[in-house]
Amino acid sequence: MTKGVPRIGDLVFTQAKHGGPFLVVAVYADQQTVDLRPVKPGKQMNFTDRGVPWSTLRFADEEDASQVAARIVKEATEQ
């Protein structure tokens, strides 16, 4: 699903249980994994999801703005 190599600072979503949005905080090219930190308001900001495969990522710019907004609102109301 990833169209390119993620970089530190990229805003991404995952297909895994968490959804997103997340900020890429570390990149491991040899293992093709990243560490992610949630950027949702109300979430514990020191939580880091480690070793997430690139294949599960979708860059925020791959979704149009309405999809991003709808996803954030949906996830915020589910908590």
Helices and strands as residue ranges (DSSP letters): E 11-14, E 22-28, E 33-38, E 49-53, G 54-56, E 57-59, G 60-62, H 65-78
